[in-house]
Structure formats: C-alpha cells, structure tokens
C-alpha cells in the first residue's frame, strides 16, 4: 500500500523531469502528469499513516519534483513589453458543430484582430458569414474541408497565404502596420498518439512547425496542438523560441478539452494553446471561454508586438 504508489510516482517524476518518455504509450500518458501529482499527495499521506518512512520520503520527493514543474503554470501575469496590441482568438469548433453566433460575439466583445478556427467545415464557414464575421474581420485565408481537417484565419488586417507547416494548419502573413508583420498559424496538430505509428507522426509534426527568426516577421501560432506542457516534444517547440500565453498569465492549468462531459472516458487536459515569439511579443490578457456545441474550449489572448 505504501511502496507501490510511491515507486510509481517517483518513476513518473523521473521521466517527466528529464523528458525520457519515448514511444507509445509513454508519450500519451505524460498528458496526465497533473493527475499523478494528485496521486503523489495521497501516496505521501498513506505512507506516513502506515509509518513507512522510506516510502513516504520517496513519495514526497516525487510530489515536490512534480510540483516544481507544474506550479509555475498557475503563477504569472502580464508582460511589461510595450508595443502594438493584437487580440487573437482560437476555437476548435468540433467538426463545425460549435455555435457560430457565440463565436462571432466573442470576437466582437473582445475586439479581436485575428480569429483562428480549427475543424472548419463549409457549413460552419457559412454560419460564421451569416452571423456577421465579415463585418468584424473582413480579410480571410481559409482551408475549408469536411470533417476535422479544415482550418482558417479571419483578420482585421490584410492577409497573404503562406505555405503550410504542420498538419491540418492554415498559415498567413498579416500586415498589422507598415513595417509590422505577423506570421499567424491556425494549428490543428495530429491527435494524441493512440498507437506506436501515431506517436512518430505526432512528434514529427511538432518538429516541423515554424520557429521565429530574428530577421523575419514575428510568429504567433494558435489552435489545437494536441499536446501539453508535460510532453517533451511540445516543450522542445517552446524552447525553439515561443512562450505559451496561458502559462505566462498563470492560467496554464485550466483544461481546454474535453469541454463536453465525456463521463470517465477522458480526463480534462490542456491541449489548446496560443504561442508567441518570446523575443518580440508579450501578453497582456488571457481568457478561456466555453463555446456551446464544441468539445474544445476557446482561447483569447491580447498580445503586444514590439516595434
């Protein structure tokens, strides 16, 4: 009762701290590290109650180690960077099943400059038009498809389509002001690995995503990455030049999927993100919103582009 949970939590902590997960199912299981932290609390208490002091020490060590990497996500605030504000919303609309009127209202209330939509179907695009998205965000670059592979970007500013980088994604260059351009991506990465072959493709798609360059436009990517901060492949992407808006604002523990009650089949996790160029972009505000009809929550961030 004392040693088994203590040893399991300690082993998990070692894998998480050093990014040792490899292959299926380890990569997918890392998604649930927050829940292992909770188990480590119980394991420590049980071992103390049973007076199994070495097991209690091992469980406590796992608890402290996991807490050290998870707690910073709940601590943060606005960046001090000054510059041009850019407001971004991203929404996975669940095969076009989300409420278009509510999404347009989100954009209207927050004076959005860019709206990134994943799982954008022809029917949902038509409902967005009927809800008045064109009067708010008159420019667009869309990859409309049936099912889950469509995506698109609606913008207040002129857009130019860019070559794809990543899976089921749309990329565009937004001209915010003279001399101030943004490479924006509406991201829908491959699903969390459910098989050995899927693990390799999922990791490769993260490695192929664009990274900021000192001489190019700033990079902002928003959408359904199907990855959490506890997976080393996703942390490697951040290390190549990004910050996560939710983590920076202290809202990194708020789950984004599933927003629809799945019973006990899935535990809520944070797989939707807004990433931004860490050297030339800051964040002022961040919100997690509930979009009726979608299994993902919608994200909003007010970013600041340094001039």
Phi, psi and omega in degrees: 000331182264313189283324184297306179294326179296315181293320179296316179295321179295318178297319178299317181298320179297314180299316181294315184296322186254008177060044187268357181296138182210130176075184181266137006261008188302318183298315180292322183295330180301339178304330188260026182299324179303323181287330175292326174302318178295321178295324180296326176299312180296318181298322179294315181296316181297316181295323176294319180297323179275359181059035173265082191298316177298319178295321178297320179295320180294316179295321179294322178296318176297319179299312181295319182296314179292322178298326182293330181267341183264321185304322181302339180291340180261006183235123179175188180178179183299146173285157181271359183299141177252146179163204183275126179285139176225125184252125187238135173237138174230139183215123166273118190260019168055069180056034179078014183270355180290166181274109184294322181297319179294320180296318177295323178294322174304313181295321181292312184297328185257007178051049184298143173263329179224138173236119177257129183236130176249153187059045182276112180261163177302321181295319181290322176300321178293322179291325175298317178298317180295330180280353175100023181296329182295331179284339178267312184233096192275349180253150182204148168228114189237147170233075188279128180213156173289156177081223189251357190265359178278155176200167180188164180232125172253140191216149171282338185250157177303143182236151170227127183297139177246158177301149181290141169220114186110180187256134177049046183238155174241134179235143180210152174264120178257130181261091186288320180199164177305123180079006181229099184241153183228128167273115185246135178237130169264106194260134167223094183284167175303152181298161174307137187303126176245006180201163178302319181291324180293331181297316181295317180294321178298313181293320180296322181295325176292321180292335182273356181290149184294152178234152181296145173236146187299327186260358182257181175298157177293152182251133172227128177234132184220136177152204183264098182275349185050043182205152178240170180291352179269001177256127188297329179296323178287321177295327176297322177298316178299319182295342179277005171137016184239156162246153174263123186300319181296315180296318182295328182267004179078022180241026187281356178260356179286120181290148179246348181207140353276139176278336176267133184301115181264011188072223180259009184290319181231143173263141183300136180221167182253095184243356175258140187213157166240113181254145181218155179304113188290338183271334188234007180225143174235175179233137180249329185209152179208137179219146172250122187243152178259120180258113180305137177089353180250148176271358175246149172275153181269142181247144175229137175219136169262114181255164178233124179264120178290138176270000000 
